[in-house]
Amino acid sequence: MLQTLRKAGGSLVMTVPKAFVEQNGLTEGSKVNLQLMGLKMTVEVPRKPRYKIADLMAEMPARLPKIKDWDEMPAAGLERE
């Protein structure tokens, strides 16, 4: 896809194609990674971190107060995955 660079202040800018924006759920203010390799520049959308409850619980301090019957409560949300 051929793009034309435009001047904006002291910089050159180009537009991001609508299909790329929609495909990756981007909005104004979204952050992307640019990688420069000689004459090539790639744009990558960083992945959102996915957390597992077991990993988060392993990072918890050991001396937190215990809630009675906590271990017997049924799963109520996405922690079941």
MODELLER restraints for C-alpha pairs under 7 A, 6 or more apart:
rsr = mdl.restraints
at = mdl.atoms
rsr.add(forms.Gaussian(group=physical.xy_distance, feature=features.Distance(at['CA:3:A'], at['CA:14:A']), mean=6.74, stdev=0.5))
rsr.add(forms.Gaussian(group=physical.xy_distance, feature=features.Distance(at['CA:4:A'], at['CA:14:A']), mean=6.55, stdev=0.5))
rsr.add(forms.Gaussian(group=physical.xy_distance, feature=features.Distance(at['CA:5:A'], at['CA:12:A']), mean=5.88, stdev=0.5))
rsr.add(forms.Gaussian(group=physical.xy_distance, feature=features.Distance(at['CA:5:A'], at['CA:13:A']), mean=5.50, stdev=0.5))
rsr.add(forms.Gaussian(group=physical.xy_distance, feature=features.Distance(at['CA:5:A'], at['CA:14:A']), mean=5.15, stdev=0.5))
rsr.add(forms.Gaussian(group=physical.xy_distance, feature=features.Distance(at['CA:6:A'], at['CA:12:A']), mean=5.34, stdev=0.5))
rsr.add(forms.Gaussian(group=physical.xy_distance, feature=features.Distance(at['CA:6:A'], at['CA:13:A']), mean=5.30, stdev=0.5))
rsr.add(forms.Gaussian(group=physical.xy_distance, feature=features.Distance(at['CA:6:A'], at['CA:14:A']), mean=6.44, stdev=0.5))
rsr.add(forms.Gaussian(group=physical.xy_distance, feature=features.Distance(at['CA:7:A'], at['CA:13:A']), mean=6.26, stdev=0.5))
rsr.add(forms.Gaussian(group=physical.xy_distance, feature=features.Distance(at['CA:32:A'], at['CA:43:A']), mean=6.54, stdev=0.5))
rsr.add(forms.Gaussian(group=physical.xy_distance, feature=features.Distance(at['CA:32:A'], at['CA:44:A']), mean=5.72, stdev=0.5))
rsr.add(forms.Gaussian(group=physical.xy_distance, feature=features.Distance(at['CA:32:A'], at['CA:45:A']), mean=4.87, stdev=0.5))
rsr.add(forms.Gaussian(group=physical.xy_distance, feature=features.Distance(at['CA:32:A'], at['CA:46:A']), mean=6.31, stdev=0.5))
rsr.add(forms.Gaussian(group=physical.xy_distance, feature=features.Distance(at['CA:33:A'], at['CA:43:A']), mean=5.74, stdev=0.5))
rsr.add(forms.Gaussian(group=physical.xy_distance, feature=features.Distance(at['CA:33:A'], at['CA:44:A']), mean=5.09, stdev=0.5))
rsr.add(forms.Gaussian(group=physical.xy_distance, feature=features.Distance(at['CA:33:A'], at['CA:45:A']), mean=6.28, stdev=0.5))
rsr.add(forms.Gaussian(group=physical.xy_distance, feature=features.Distance(at['CA:33:A'], at['CA:46:A']), mean=6.80, stdev=0.5))
rsr.add(forms.Gaussian(group=physical.xy_distance, feature=features.Distance(at['CA:34:A'], at['CA:41:A']), mean=6.67, stdev=0.5))
rsr.add(forms.Gaussian(group=physical.xy_distance, feature=features.Distance(at['CA:34:A'], at['CA:42:A']), mean=5.68, stdev=0.5))
rsr.add(forms.Gaussian(group=physical.xy_distance, feature=features.Distance(at['CA:34:A'], at['CA:43:A']), mean=4.80, stdev=0.5))
rsr.add(forms.Gaussian(group=physical.xy_distance, feature=features.Distance(at['CA:34:A'], at['CA:44:A']), mean=6.49, stdev=0.5))
rsr.add(forms.Gaussian(group=physical.xy_distance, feature=features.Distance(at['CA:35:A'], at['CA:41:A']), mean=5.54, stdev=0.5))
rsr.add(forms.Gaussian(group=physical.xy_distance, feature=features.Distance(at['CA:35:A'], at['CA:42:A']), mean=5.23, stdev=0.5))
rsr.add(forms.Gaussian(group=physical.xy_distance, feature=features.Distance(at['CA:35:A'], at['CA:43:A']), mean=6.64, stdev=0.5))
rsr.add(forms.Gaussian(group=physical.xy_distance, feature=features.Distance(at['CA:36:A'], at['CA:42:A']), mean=6.70, stdev=0.5))
rsr.add(forms.Gaussian(group=physical.xy_distance, feature=features.Distance(at['CA:53:A'], at['CA:79:A']), mean=6.00, stdev=0.5))
